[in-house]
Amino acid sequence: MENSELYRAVDPLEGTTRKAMRQEGALMELMQRESEPQELDCSTDLLPSPGGCKATVMADGNTMTKHLFDHYRLAMYSHLNRALRNGTLSGVVGFKILDGVINRQVCRFPMGGVSFWKIDRKNIYADVKVELKLRSKTGVRIWQGVLICIISFETEVRFSVEEITDSVDHGNDGCVRLSPFLIAYYNSKMIDSIGETILRKYMPEALTDPSKRDLVELARRMGLNVIYEEVYNHRGVGSILFFKEGDLMVGEDRRDRLSGEYRKTRSPRMISVPANTIVVNTNLLNERTGVFAIAHECVHFYEHYLFFRLQELVNSDPRNIKTREVIVEEGHELHDPIHFMEKQADRGAYALIMPATHTEQLIRQECARVTKYRNAGEQYEAAGLRIAELLQMPHFRVRARMIQLGHYEAKGALNYVRDHMIQPFAFARDSLAVEVLTFVIWPGALQGLADKNEKLKKLLDSGRYVYADGHAVRNDPRFVERHGVDLVLTDWARAHVDECCLRFIRVYVQQMVGRYVFGRMYYDPDYIARTQEFIEDIMRAEQMDEIDAKIEYKARFPRSFVKAFDQVMKANGYTRERTADELGIHVNTLSNRLNGKTQITLDFIVRACLLWRLPDWISYMLLERAGIKLSEYDRRHQAIEHILHILWSEGIEKADRYLTSCGLETLKP
């Protein structure tokens, strides 16, 4: 699929039947440049919102919670009754129990009261909250505690209750929390560390020597066999991991790269695939392009065995995973274990082919070699091209890894529109701090958006913006010039695309079960209109356009936080009294913060920014005036960046819902 497909408005079920969608896969490596975002949050199983009300198809797997209560509820009651009879339970609760038996009338398991923790690849803790209504000498007393259980996924699944206690936190013991589908809650940096752990264990020489990174050999050392077969009816699946022996239909099922003709055999054959085998689908990939797919499956094998055992699958052929169709309404959250695993396996694959520690050293080394460049995009493009050559890696993989490792300047490098690499560019770091924001768009996508968005259509029809080398840029000689028949950005514009180019929002659209691509792009008219509200006085008084007026607004912005706060507040028609009231604090509390008597917090500023619907560039100036800097290593800070960039106009309540969905604290008054 060409890049042009990435920004087309796609219905989740377009081009296929619902029945076919139910058979489509989960463990896939698709040959699409930039088809997946570089900075997916690997720590959450929350699906990206498709926007509006949409039908989507998602994996329908069994949760460990359901399995636990379906099969082991009696075992838990038995443990409680043994503890009651031998006096252990009275010792734990701290009083003599007069009940003769623990049953459903006495015992309650609160909804959502189970947490799972990974001990190792095959063993987990299940901490089950229990509430007991017990009779004592002083009357009925309510006691809440935890049953600590161990579940082992050896040849047969084994369950045991280890003890009952008043509280427990296995996180302090170094265990990693698991989702109800037994997928670990790793953040992206932890996945990078796991990649290095795998290499250190099985192929230590590859940590610092790229020539030793043989993924087929790595798989072999991990106990996996790699075979190459034409997977029939593959539904776009590039590779399949078989945990157990299974059958696979093979046969030609591909589009000829030269003629474009689709060829599909009428006589496929069935083969038997041994356990612990990775099948690379040669209808889509070959030995060279299948490297990432092999790395992807190695991560699945190392990290996701518990999920597949829980589902009791014969093999992990993604086309056999049960699915269900759901309606996704605006604001409704969906959790998908397949999408969760895929994000982790993709990030882990990058960690195997470009280990974080060595790759970071390589990036810094090659960036330092580049001494002549006009903007940061040029520097990272030169470095990226050199790294791609050294590692024999595709450009887009190197670019993605640089961004993953925190080099956001690489977003301005190695960008393709269709098969043409556009000129490198640079931007203010905070303007693209969130993955879904972009300044790059292909011309057909821009036209398609204009056809659906009247404001954008008028803007383009007016001639104020034109398309130039991957950007919708302000039509002004300062920003755009002609090279032959093509329009390109000037040197100044390429160094400041955030000042002269339209910014777009990329939104996930489900392509197959568990796999999401950037299928839609939205022009953000509210953001631009809100920006103009703040600079329109300067535009009129100084006869400036919005580019220069925005620069002038920044130059005039008060240097002290209090003056900056009051200026923005008054510009929104607020008083301190009204601001305090709507932020849920007393006006004296607000005054004390502004007067320096109490500390100005990050949450306080973010809540004010959301209250006033501030564009992110003004929010960041307020944070800077308060001496607050968001850290790229702090997960909550990263979530707040998302809020300031994407949810800036949605209000405090929606921001709090987003933080809660990420397992983070809500914004404090």
Phi and psi in degrees as a GROMACS rama.xvg file:
@    title "Ramachandran Plot"
@    xaxis  label "Phi"
@    yaxis  label "Psi"
@TYPE xy
-78.8928  165.749  GLU-2
-57.626  -29.5874  ASN-3
-58.5907  -26.5026  SER-4
-72.8001  -20.7258  GLU-5
-70.0928  -25.2126  LEU-6
-111.849  13.5443  TYR-7
-80.9442  141.515  ARG-8
-69.1239  117.231  ALA-9
-120.373  130.272  VAL-10
-77.4759  140.591  ASP-11
-56.5109  -25.2515  PRO-12
-111.186  15.1544  LEU-13
-67.079  139.902  GLU-14
79.2668  8.17783  GLY-15
-156.166  161.193  THR-16
-86.5223  160.179  THR-17
-63.5239  -35.3494  ARG-18
-62.753  -42.6908  LYS-19
-64.9908  -39.0566  ALA-20
-59.9563  -34.9444  MET-21
-67.1783  -17.9946  ARG-22
-98.9474  -2.62533  GLN-23
-79.8098  161.883  GLU-24
-96.4378  179.06  GLY-25
-120.611  -37.8204  ALA-26
-99.1175  87.8366  LEU-27
-127.505  148.56  MET-28
-124.105  106.077  GLU-29
-95.0514  139.179  LEU-30
-85.2909  76.2412  MET-31
-135.906  118.575  GLN-32
-62.5735  125.02  ARG-33
63.0578  26.3192  GLU-34
-75.3356  -20.1584  SER-35
-120.93  145.033  GLU-36
-67.0216  154.389  PRO-37
-83.3772  -22.7012  GLN-38
-122.158  41.4557  GLU-39
-59.4427  140.171  LEU-40
-77.9914  105.3  ASP-41
-77.1442  -5.09608  CYS-42
-94.1056  0.17731  SER-43
-132.701  145.67  THR-44
-98.3669  13.5012  ASP-45
-73.5796  130.94  LEU-46
-74.7445  145.336  LEU-47
-62.9462  143.448  PRO-48
-73.4142  129.441  SER-49
-79.2123  -10.1277  PRO-50
81.8474  128.619  GLY-51
73.3776  -161.367  GLY-52
-106.29  115.235  CYS-53
-132.263  152.626  LYS-54
-91.538  135.247  ALA-55
-140.547  161.906  THR-56
-115.732  129.377  VAL-57
-137.095  162.125  MET-58
-63.2089  142.145  ALA-59
-119.641  82.0496  ASP-60
-103.727  166.631  GLY-61
-81.4934  139.438  ASN-62
-92.5672  154.904  THR-63
-66.301  -31.1756  MET-64
-60.3638  -47.6132  THR-65
-63.3148  -44.5396  LYS-66
-61.4899  -39.5745  HIS-67
-60.2873  -51.1169  LEU-68
-78.5351  -23.98  PHE-69
-70.6133  -32.9884  ASP-70
-114.888  -23.4452  HIS-71
-124.685  11.9089  TYR-72
-60.4229  -43.9963  ARG-73
-64.1559  -35.9744  LEU-74
-64.2509  -35.3951  ALA-75
-70.4479  -41.0988  MET-76
-62.0003  -39.5693  TYR-77
-62.3605  -42.1756  SER-78
-63.7658  -43.4193  HIS-79
-62.034  -40.0483  LEU-80
-71.6576  -34.9266  ASN-81
-63.8319  -42.2614  ARG-82
-65.3957  -32.7355  ALA-83
-67.2768  -44.8179  LEU-84
-69.3048  -39.4722  ARG-85
-88.9242  4.14018  ASN-86
87.1987  -6.40991  GLY-87
-61.1945  -39.9629  THR-88
-65.228  -40.9107  LEU-89
-62.1005  -37.9541  SER-90
-65.1642  -36.3034  GLY-91
-73.0788  -44.1072  VAL-92
-79.5603  -20.7973  VAL-93
90.9878  15.4431  GLY-94
-157.184  159.7  PHE-95
-74.3366  127.567  LYS-96
-93.2264  130.249  ILE-97
-94.6986  -10.456  LEU-98
-66.8609  147.486  ASP-99
-94.0147  -15.7035  GLY-100
-154.278  149.313  VAL-101
-101.923  115.124  ILE-102
-136.167  -167.924  ASN-103
-64.3904  -26.6819  ARG-104
-73.128  -26.0569  GLN-105
-97.0649  -34.4705  VAL-106
-110.637  137.06  CYS-107
-134.151  136.988  ARG-108
-103.894  106.463  PHE-109
-58.9365  144.536  PRO-110
-59.5409  132.123  MET-111
72.2656  17.6575  GLY-112
-96.2387  31.7939  GLY-113
-123.951  132.559  VAL-114
-124.732  145.057  SER-115
-117.503  142.683  PHE-116
-135.329  135.57  TRP-117
-83.0308  123.439  LYS-118
-89.1472  -51.7483  ILE-119
-155.591  -165.047  ASP-120
-60.5966  -28.774  ARG-121
-120.387  -0.372907  LYS-122
-132.56  141.176  ASN-123
-138.022  156.906  ILE-124
-92.7598  143.134  TYR-125
-122.948  110.204  ALA-126
-94.7909  112.288  ASP-127
-106.798  115.356  VAL-128
-69.5239  139.146  LYS-129
-134.77  139.984  VAL-130
-120.361  121.071  GLU-131
-112.013  133.244  LEU-132
-105.312  96.4779  LYS-133
-111.141  144.679  LEU-134
-87.8634  135.892  ARG-135
-134.643  178.003  SER-136
-62.5002  -26.9331  LYS-137
-96.7417  6.86506  THR-138
116.134  -170.189  GLY-139
-76.1765  132.669  VAL-140
-127.567  143.155  ARG-141
-99.1497  127.476  ILE-142
-125.782  136.535  TRP-143
-119.272  134.05  GLN-144
-153.077  -161.218  GLY-145
-137.353  133.598  VAL-146
-92.4698  118.651  LEU-147
-91.541  115.279  ILE-148
-115.414  152.443  CYS-149
-120.068  130.512  ILE-150
-119.678  126.666  ILE-151
-114.512  128.18  SER-152
-103.399  64.0425  PHE-153
-84.6382  -146.465  GLU-154
-57.9641  -44.5887  THR-155
-115.069  147.371  GLU-156
-74.9969  127.739  VAL-157
-119.249  142.153  ARG-158
-128.498  138.721  PHE-159
-150.234  146.138  SER-160
-96.1581  121.296  VAL-161
-84.1959  -45.6437  GLU-162
-166.289  167.082  GLU-163
-116.877  136.064  ILE-164
-145.312  169.324  THR-165
-81.1694  -27.1737  ASP-166
-162.081  159.823  SER-167
-159.011  149.728  VAL-168
-144.224  97.0209  ASP-169
-70.3152  -15.4352  HIS-170
-60.5555  -32.0751  GLY-171
-70.3281  -17.3111  ASN-172
-93.3696  5.94458  ASP-173
88.5635  4.9429  GLY-174
-78.9495  154.091  CYS-175
-104.889  133.533  VAL-176
-70.2577  144.254  ARG-177
-113.082  152.428  LEU-178
-75.1188  169.057  SER-179
-59.4156  -16.3148  PRO-180
-95.0268  8.46488  PHE-181
66.4864  40.6663  LEU-182
-111.919  128.913  ILE-183
-69.1843  142.982  ALA-184
-86.1827  79.5325  TYR-185
-96.7944  139.46  TYR-186
-84.5686  175.46  ASN-187
-63.2118  -38.2241  SER-188
-68.7095  -31.9839  LYS-189
-67.8896  -37.2939  MET-190
-63.2537  -40.9134  ILE-191
-58.2097  -41.8462  ASP-192
-65.7845  -38.4271  SER-193
-63.3439  -39.3407  ILE-194
-58.0462  -44.3539  GLY-195
-68.9637  -32.4646  GLU-196
-63.6595  -42.9229  THR-197
-60.5475  -47.0416  ILE-198
-64.2387  -43.1443  LEU-199
-61.2715  -34.237  ARG-200
-79.0917  -41.1822  LYS-201
-109.856  -25.8783  TYR-202
-149.663  64.7766  MET-203
-59.9393  -29.8274  PRO-204
-64.5063  -20.6689  GLU-205
-82.6296  -10.4458  ALA-206
-61.0728  -38.1836  LEU-207
-120.746  -4.05172  THR-208
-121.375  101.207  ASP-209
-58.0446  -29.0161  PRO-210
-67.8635  -15.9472  SER-211
-93.8193  -0.288375  LYS-212
-83.2023  74.2135  ARG-213
-96.0187  105.196  ASP-214
-69.9247  -29.8484  LEU-215
-66.7101  -41.494  VAL-216
-67.7039  -38.627  GLU-217
-59.7835  -46.6573  LEU-218
-58.838  -42.2285  ALA-219
-61.2698  -43.1026  ARG-220
-66.9983  -25.7011  ARG-221
-82.3458  -2.43949  MET-222
92.9047  18.0471  GLY-223
-110.88  145.089  LEU-224
-105.139  141.569  ASN-225
-113.413  125.247  VAL-226
-127.077  156.206  ILE-227
-117.01  118.062  TYR-228
-139.765  152.362  GLU-229
-80.0404  103.785  GLU-230
-80.1436  123.324  VAL-231
-86.7373  145.649  TYR-232
49.6099  50.2663  ASN-233
-77.7054  -18.4772  HIS-234
55.4094  31.8831  ARG-235
86.3957  6.7899  GLY-236
-78.7645  122.773  VAL-237
-87.8208  -25.0114  GLY-238
-155.843  154.895  SER-239
-136.616  135.485  ILE-240
-105.215  123.07  LEU-241
-100.361  110.839  PHE-242
-75.1429  -33.6155  PHE-243
-124.725  163.054  LYS-244
-60.2322  139.643  GLU-245
-157.664  172.809  GLY-246
-100.784  151.498  ASP-247
-144.405  130.738  LEU-248
-84.0816  128.873  MET-249
-126.025  152.751  VAL-250
161.035  161.793  GLY-251
-61.5043  131.247  GLU-252
-160.676  74.2864  ASP-253
-153.209  166.125  ARG-254
-99.8736  128.034  ARG-255
-65.1802  127.133  ASP-256
-66.0988  -28.826  ARG-257
-89.4731  -51.3017  LEU-258
-85.9796  -21.4979  SER-259
80.1441  -1.87075  GLY-260
-74.8355  137.832  GLU-261
-90.1304  130.04  TYR-262
-119.534  127.303  ARG-263
-141.64  120.638  LYS-264
-67.7487  149.099  THR-265
-92.2214  -3.67339  ARG-266
-132.241  67.4609  SER-267
-67.2648  161.374  PRO-268
-126.882  156.775  ARG-269
-98.5324  133.322  MET-270
-122.697  157.969  ILE-271
-98.874  129.097  SER-272
-108.462  124.586  VAL-273
-66.2058  161.814  PRO-274
-62.4373  155.058  ALA-275
57.1791  51.7909  ASN-276
-127.737  135.747  THR-277
-99.5638  124.415  ILE-278
-103.349  118.842  VAL-279
-93.5856  124.432  VAL-280
-80.7387  105.965  ASN-281
-77.3678  -4.09293  THR-282
-70.9062  -19.7566  ASN-283
-119.475  -35.3294  LEU-284
-125.43  166.035  LEU-285
-129.226  -171.812  ASN-286
-62.0118  -32.8026  GLU-287
-78.1645  -48.5714  ARG-288
-79.029  -10.9258  THR-289
-86.8362  -0.0796897  GLY-290
-59.8894  -47.0118  VAL-291
-63.4042  -38.0985  PHE-292
-63.256  -39.6857  ALA-293
-65.0114  -44.6959  ILE-294
-59.8138  -41.8897  ALA-295
-57.2914  -46.3205  HIS-296
-71.9125  -31.277  GLU-297
-61.747  -38.8493  CYS-298
-67.0426  -43.0129  VAL-299
-55.8102  -45.7077  HIS-300
-62.6314  -40.6571  PHE-301
-76.0592  -35.3476  TYR-302
-111.2  -22.9521  GLU-303
-117.381  20.3505  HIS-304
-60.6699  -39.6049  TYR-305
-60.0835  -40.795  LEU-306
-60.2976  -47.3092  PHE-307
-69.4412  -33.5875  PHE-308
-66.0407  -40.0944  ARG-309
-60.5997  -41.2758  LEU-310
-75.4991  -10.4135  GLN-311
53.5667  45.8344  GLU-312
-81.8489  145.803  LEU-313
-67.1722  -41.0003  VAL-314
-150.623  175.747  ASN-315
-99.1711  26.329  SER-316
-57.6294  113.34  ASP-317
-63.3281  -18.478  PRO-318
-74.2581  -12.3026  ARG-319
-98.2354  -4.42816  ASN-320
-71.1519  130.492  ILE-321
-65.549  143.627  LYS-322
-133.055  167.194  THR-323
-143.286  151.028  ARG-324
-92.7599  133.055  GLU-325
-130.534  155.762  VAL-326
-98.5997  124.15  ILE-327
-101.334  112.156  VAL-328
-96.7261  153.356  GLU-329
-54.5162  128.652  GLU-330
86.4026  -6.9758  GLY-331
-90.3151  132.591  HIS-332
-97.5985  137.923  GLU-333
-124.084  142.32  LEU-334
-117.672  126.458  HIS-335
-127.004  114  ASP-336
-66.1567  -32.0732  PRO-337
-67.1215  -46.959  ILE-338
-58.6758  -39.757  HIS-339
-60.0961  -50.684  PHE-340
-63.7516  -39.5639  MET-341
-62.6959  -41.2576  GLU-342
-60.5081  -44.8236  LYS-343
-66.4544  -40.928  GLN-344
-68.2099  -36.4501  ALA-345
-64.7726  -48.688  ASP-346
-63.2231  -40.7687  ARG-347
-63.9467  -34.8538  GLY-348
-63.4552  -43.0359  ALA-349
-59.6205  -38.927  TYR-350
-66.6696  -27.0968  ALA-351
-81.156  -42.4044  LEU-352
-82.2874  -22.4618  ILE-353
-139.984  78.6487  MET-354
-52.9374  139.59  PRO-355
-57.9064  -49.6383  ALA-356
-61.5664  -50.7061  THR-357
-68.2517  -39.9819  HIS-358
-66.9721  -38.4126  THR-359
-61.2055  -43.0231  GLU-360
-61.271  -41.3982  GLN-361
-65.0918  -41.7276  LEU-362
-62.0236  -48.0357  ILE-363
-64.146  -39.1621  ARG-364
-63.3105  -47.1494  GLN-365
-74.3822  -32.5767  GLU-366
-64.9001  -37.2915  CYS-367
-66.9762  -27.7546  ALA-368
-71.4127  -24.9442  ARG-369
-82.9557  108.656  VAL-370
-105.756  -20.8481  THR-371
-115.854  107.279  LYS-372
-156.002  151.213  TYR-373
-94.7146  -19.627  ARG-374
-156.527  168.816  ASN-375
-62.4917  -31.7322  ALA-376
-61.0738  -41.2059  GLY-377
-63.9131  -41.433  GLU-378
-60.9627  -47.2509  GLN-379
-73.1535  -27.6219  TYR-380
-67.9374  -44.8419  GLU-381
-62.2727  -44.5604  ALA-382
-65.276  -41.4788  ALA-383
-64.2777  -40.1927  GLY-384
-63.5808  -39.3981  LEU-385
-67.3055  -42.8389  ARG-386
-64.9796  -41.0895  ILE-387
-59.7879  -38.7491  ALA-388
-68.485  -44.3573  GLU-389
-63.769  -40.6564  LEU-390
-91.9864  -5.55701  LEU-391
53.591  50.5425  GLN-392
-121.421  143.672  MET-393
-59.3576  148.326  PRO-394
-54.0402  -45.0232  HIS-395
-67.3573  -28.4226  PHE-396
-70.151  -42.0631  ARG-397
-64.4331  -44.1599  VAL-398
-59.4075  -45.9805  ARG-399
-60.6098  -41.8055  ALA-400
-68.6595  -37.4328  ARG-401
-60.995  -42.8167  MET-402
-66.6339  -43.221  ILE-403
-56.3272  -36.053  GLN-404
-87.0908  12.2925  LEU-405
97.0736  4.67861  GLY-406
-92.3208  75.134  HIS-407
-64.3771  -20.2917  TYR-408
-60.3904  -23.9126  GLU-409
-67.9695  -11.4399  ALA-410
-64.2446  -20.2633  LYS-411
-92.8277  7.5268  GLY-412
-121.365  154.11  ALA-413
53.4889  40.3789  LEU-414
-92.8675  134.552  ASN-415
-113.018  139.947  TYR-416
-117.513  114.04  VAL-417
56.0695  -122.808  ARG-418
-106.252  16.564  ASP-419
-106.737  125.32  HIS-420
-80.414  121.037  MET-421
-82.7597  168.94  ILE-422
-64.9019  142.058  GLN-423
-67.5691  152.312  PRO-424
-145.548  171.815  PHE-425
-135.806  168.005  ALA-426
-161.378  163.506  PHE-427
-65.8156  131.802  ALA-428
-53.3179  -41.9492  ARG-429
-74.1082  -9.51182  ASP-430
-75.8767  -19.7893  SER-431
-129.036  31.3926  LEU-432
-68.914  -18.5666  ALA-433
-107.96  134.688  VAL-434
-56.4499  -35.0219  GLU-435
-76.5352  -4.10061  VAL-436
-93.7486  141.535  LEU-437
-152.94  151.758  THR-438
-105.182  -3.62456  PHE-439
-100.74  132.405  VAL-440
-151.925  147.509  ILE-441
-91.7196  155.605  TRP-442
-60.2386  -38.6245  PRO-443
-63.8332  -36.9421  GLY-444
-67.4869  -39.6969  ALA-445
-63.016  -42.726  LEU-446
-65.7261  -39.6317  GLN-447
-63.3699  -38.4583  GLY-448
-66.9574  -41.1968  LEU-449
-63.4023  -34.9508  ALA-450
-65.1153  -24.5091  ASP-451
-105.246  -9.36511  LYS-452
-127.772  107.648  ASN-453
-62.2974  -38.8089  GLU-454
-63.0332  -43.9122  LYS-455
-66.8219  -39.3852  LEU-456
-60.79  -44.4079  LYS-457
-63.7687  -38.7812  LYS-458
-63.0345  -43.4097  LEU-459
-73.6696  -40.5942  LEU-460
-64.8626  -27.3669  ASP-461
-70.7415  -16.1314  SER-462
84.6761  1.26856  GLY-463
-69.1741  -28.0233  ARG-464
-127.369  144.636  TYR-465
-131.913  162.993  VAL-466
-89.6304  129.669  TYR-467
-146.982  113.654  ALA-468
48.7976  52.108  ASP-469
90.2346  4.38136  GLY-470
-134.279  153.214  HIS-471
-98.8312  103.461  ALA-472
-114.953  149.86  VAL-473
-59.7498  129.449  ARG-474
-79.4923  85.9982  ASN-475
-150.607  138.816  ASP-476
-56.6967  -21.6833  PRO-477
-69.7138  -23.2649  ARG-478
-116.798  -23.5165  PHE-479
-140.147  142.133  VAL-480
-143.489  165.632  GLU-481
-102.503  130.894  ARG-482
-117.365  101.668  HIS-483
65.1391  -120.802  GLY-484
-95.3575  -4.12406  VAL-485
-104.275  147.657  ASP-486
-93.5867  135.915  LEU-487
-135.017  162.678  VAL-488
-76.926  145.717  LEU-489
-69.5656  167.879  THR-490
-59.0747  -41.3076  ASP-491
-65.3861  -43.1028  TRP-492
-64.4861  -38.5916  ALA-493
-66.7432  -23.9002  ARG-494
-88.393  -10.1203  ALA-495
-142.307  51.2667  HIS-496
-61.852  -27.3213  VAL-497
-68.7901  -16.4761  ASP-498
-92.4791  -18.5791  GLU-499
-134.785  -1.33502  CYS-500
-117.552  148.986  CYS-501
-70.3373  143.332  LEU-502
-104.368  142.589  ARG-503
-123.872  159.905  PHE-504
-112.033  124.912  ILE-505
-93.9584  137.163  ARG-506
-124.576  137.86  VAL-507
-65.709  141.335  TYR-508
-131.635  133.381  VAL-509
-67.9906  129.793  GLN-510
-101.024  -43.2042  GLN-511
-142.516  173.119  MET-512
-58.8789  121.823  VAL-513
79.4257  2.76673  GLY-514
-127.617  131.528  ARG-515
-128.815  141.369  TYR-516
-126.841  166.846  VAL-517
-77.7258  92.525  PHE-518
-97.5833  -13.4917  GLY-519
-137.4  153.16  ARG-520
-135.994  138.276  MET-521
-121.18  132.69  TYR-522
-72.9963  140.046  TYR-523
-108.916  79.3223  ASP-524
-66.598  -32.6581  PRO-525
-62.8004  -39.3793  ASP-526
-63.0845  -45.084  TYR-527
-67.9055  -42.3938  ILE-528
-63.2208  -40.8977  ALA-529
-66.635  -37.8763  ARG-530
-61.1918  -43.4646  THR-531
-66.2736  -27.9467  GLN-532
-60.854  -34.0553  GLU-533
-80.8068  -25.3727  PHE-534
-110.072  -0.91513  ILE-535
-63.4448  -34.1396  GLU-536
-62.7085  -42.0467  ASP-537
-66.2073  -40.4162  ILE-538
-59.3959  -43.0954  MET-539
-72.8595  -47.3709  ARG-540
-67.8174  -38.8851  ALA-541
-100.903  1.35053  GLU-542
53.7983  46.2985  GLN-543
-106.413  156.049  MET-544
-82.8478  175.722  ASP-545
-67.0157  -26.6147  GLU-546
-64.5411  -55.1883  ILE-547
-67.1494  -34.7325  ASP-548
-65.2661  -37.1576  ALA-549
-66.4474  -41.3949  LYS-550
-62.5814  -41.9824  ILE-551
-66.9411  -39.1688  GLU-552
-59.321  -43.9357  TYR-553
-62.7113  -40.5545  LYS-554
-65.5825  -34.0043  ALA-555
-87.5024  -8.40656  ARG-556
-61.8924  131.5  PHE-557
-53.8446  144.837  PRO-558
-81.5848  -26.4566  ARG-559
-90.1071  148.048  SER-560
-64.3505  -43.3012  PHE-561
-60.3072  -46.6434  VAL-562
-66.0183  -39.0215  LYS-563
-64.5352  -43.3679  ALA-564
-60.0247  -48.49  PHE-565
-65.0773  -36.5364  ASP-566
-64.6756  -47.1455  GLN-567
-67.3862  -38.9393  VAL-568
-59.2866  -49.2189  MET-569
-67.4641  -35.1023  LYS-570
-61.5919  -25.3083  ALA-571
-93.4002  4.64573  ASN-572
77.5937  23.2329  GLY-573
-103.847  155.772  TYR-574
-109.757  169.525  THR-575
-63.1427  -37.119  ARG-576
-63.1954  -46.3704  GLU-577
-67.1891  -39.9951  ARG-578
-60.1839  -48.4014  THR-579
-59.8193  -43.2649  ALA-580
-61.9318  -45.6832  ASP-581
-76.7793  -20.1339  GLU-582
-86.4216  -5.44943  LEU-583
77.0668  29.1215  GLY-584
-128.748  163.799  ILE-585
-77.0157  148.224  HIS-586
-61.9599  -30.3744  VAL-587
-67.2976  -35.5628  ASN-588
-62.9031  -43.1194  THR-589
-62.0548  -45.2518  LEU-590
-61.6752  -42.6906  SER-591
-61.6476  -37.2367  ASN-592
-67.818  -45.2715  ARG-593
-70.1877  -27.0497  LEU-594
-89.2966  1.41392  ASN-595
84.9172  7.08491  GLY-596
-77.9045  -30.1587  LYS-597
-129.037  160.059  THR-598
-71.2154  139.941  GLN-599
-85.433  122.43  ILE-600
-102.817  161.067  THR-601
-59.0972  -45.9553  LEU-602
-62.0379  -39.2313  ASP-603
-59.8915  -46.2027  PHE-604
-66.4945  -43.1453  ILE-605
-62.4544  -41.7265  VAL-606
-62.8598  -39.4709  ARG-607
-65.4653  -41.741  ALA-608
-61.9906  -40.2091  CYS-609
-70.2775  -37.7716  LEU-610
-59.9433  -42.1559  LEU-611
-92.18  0.79811  TRP-612
54.0618  56.6143  ARG-613
-84.3717  135.122  LEU-614
-58.4762  149.875  PRO-615
-59.3174  -30.773  ASP-616
-68.2688  -29.7116  TRP-617
-77.09  -38.7906  ILE-618
-57.9599  -42.7768  SER-619
-67.7431  -32.5648  TYR-620
-66.8023  -39.1831  MET-621
-62.669  -44.4584  LEU-622
-61.1462  -41.7173  LEU-623
-64.179  -39.661  GLU-624
-66.0754  -27.2125  ARG-625
-87.1852  -1.4905  ALA-626
75.2434  25.3489  GLY-627
-109.2  129.241  ILE-628
-124.863  129.624  LYS-629
-75.5291  137.754  LEU-630
-98.0269  135.665  SER-631
-73.5855  -10.7726  GLU-632
-99.0273  -3.94529  TYR-633
-101.732  119.261  ASP-634
-63.1583  -39.0786  ARG-635
-67.6172  -38.031  ARG-636
-61.3075  -40.3633  HIS-637
-64.0504  -37.5869  GLN-638
-65.837  -37.9288  ALA-639
-67.7125  -35.871  ILE-640
-57.8215  -43.8652  GLU-641
-60.1134  -42.5971  HIS-642
-62.1853  -47.3089  ILE-643
-65.5417  -31.7234  LEU-644
-87.3079  -41.9072  HIS-645
-105.121  -39.6183  ILE-646
-102.599  20.5317  LEU-647
-59.0514  -28.3181  TRP-648
-105.228  7.47068  SER-649
-96.5664  -10.4315  GLU-650
94.3194  167.132  GLY-651
-67.6974  -40.564  ILE-652
-60.4872  -43.9885  GLU-653
-69.1376  -35.3898  LYS-654
-61.9037  -41.326  ALA-655
-64.9805  -38.0408  ASP-656
-63.5743  -38.9713  ARG-657
-64.2371  -44.8136  TYR-658
-61.9411  -42.217  LEU-659
-62.0872  -40.6261  THR-660
-64.4086  -23.6589  SER-661
-91.1492  2.78889  CYS-662
73.9182  27.7831  GLY-663
-115.24  159.862  LEU-664
-66.1806  143.485  GLU-665
-73.4029  170.069  THR-666
-71.0856  127.878  LEU-667
-89.2441  141.622  LYS-668
